[in-house]
Amino acid sequence: MEALPGGKTLVTAHRGGIIRLWDATTGKERSSFPAHEEVAQRLAVSPNGKILATAGLDKTAKLWDAATGKELHSLEGHTGNVCWTA
């Protein structure tokens, strides 16, 4: 789980490759989008909160527009699962 700047929105990665954005005050889901064909294993938020980075078991890493959920770039060609450690 990550928070967008300001702490009002939380972002979570889920099995099934779904990314969800939550209202931190109410706990209600604001939006969601399919990010990966398999588990969305990791996610990170850019310092300005405008871009999300995700890594999945589908051997891809992707960049997303945090406001729209639109895919900005996909890094493909990995031979194994993509993950990182903090």
C-alpha positions as CSV (number, residue, x, y, z in Angstrom):
1,M,0.0,0.0,0.0
2,E,1.2,3.5,-0.9
3,A,-0.3,7.0,-0.3
4,L,-0.5,9.7,-2.8
5,P,0.9,13.1,-1.6
6,G,-1.4,14.7,0.9
7,G,-2.4,11.3,2.3
8,K,-6.0,11.5,1.1
9,T,-5.7,8.7,-1.4
10,L,-4.2,5.2,-0.8
11,V,-3.2,2.9,-3.6
12,T,-3.1,-0.9,-3.3
13,A,-2.1,-3.8,-5.6
14,H,-4.1,-6.9,-5.7
15,R,-4.2,-10.5,-7.0
16,G,-5.7,-10.6,-10.5
17,G,-3.5,-7.6,-11.4
18,I,-5.9,-4.9,-10.2
19,I,-4.7,-1.6,-8.8
20,R,-7.2,0.2,-6.5
21,L,-7.3,3.8,-5.3
22,W,-9.1,4.4,-2.0
23,D,-10.4,7.4,-0.1
24,A,-8.2,7.4,3.1
25,T,-10.9,9.2,5.0
26,T,-14.0,7.1,4.1
27,G,-12.3,3.9,3.2
28,K,-14.4,3.8,-0.1
29,E,-12.8,2.8,-3.4
30,R,-12.4,5.7,-5.7
31,S,-11.3,3.8,-8.8
32,S,-9.6,0.7,-10.0
33,F,-7.9,-0.5,-13.2
34,P,-6.4,-3.8,-14.5
35,A,-2.6,-3.4,-14.4
36,H,-1.2,-6.9,-15.0
37,E,-2.4,-10.2,-16.3
38,E,-1.3,-11.9,-13.1
39,V,-0.7,-10.6,-9.5
40,A,0.4,-6.9,-9.3
41,Q,3.2,-7.7,-6.9
42,R,4.6,-4.3,-6.1
43,L,3.7,-0.6,-6.6
44,A,5.3,2.8,-6.0
45,V,4.1,6.4,-6.3
46,S,6.2,9.1,-7.8
47,P,7.1,12.0,-5.4
48,N,4.6,14.3,-7.2
49,G,1.9,11.6,-7.0
50,K,1.2,11.8,-10.8
51,I,2.7,8.4,-11.8
52,L,2.4,4.9,-10.4
53,A,4.9,2.2,-11.1
54,T,3.8,-1.4,-10.8
55,A,5.6,-4.8,-11.1
56,G,3.8,-8.1,-11.8
57,L,4.1,-11.8,-12.0
58,D,3.4,-11.4,-15.7
59,K,7.0,-10.4,-16.2
60,T,6.3,-6.7,-16.8
61,A,6.9,-3.4,-15.1
62,K,4.5,-0.6,-16.0
63,L,4.0,3.1,-15.5
64,W,0.5,4.6,-15.1
65,D,-1.1,8.0,-14.9
66,A,-2.4,8.1,-11.3
67,A,-5.3,10.3,-12.1
68,T,-6.7,8.4,-15.1
69,G,-5.3,4.8,-14.8
70,K,-4.0,5.1,-18.3
71,E,-0.9,3.0,-19.1
72,L,2.0,5.3,-19.9
73,H,4.7,2.7,-20.6
74,S,5.3,-1.1,-20.3
75,L,8.7,-2.6,-19.7
76,E,8.5,-6.1,-21.3
77,G,10.9,-8.9,-22.1
78,H,11.9,-9.9,-18.6
79,T,12.5,-13.7,-18.3
80,G,11.1,-13.9,-14.8
81,N,8.7,-12.2,-12.4
82,V,9.4,-8.5,-11.8
83,C,9.7,-7.4,-8.2
84,W,11.8,-5.1,-6.1
85,T,12.5,-4.6,-2.4
86,A,12.3,-1.4,-0.4
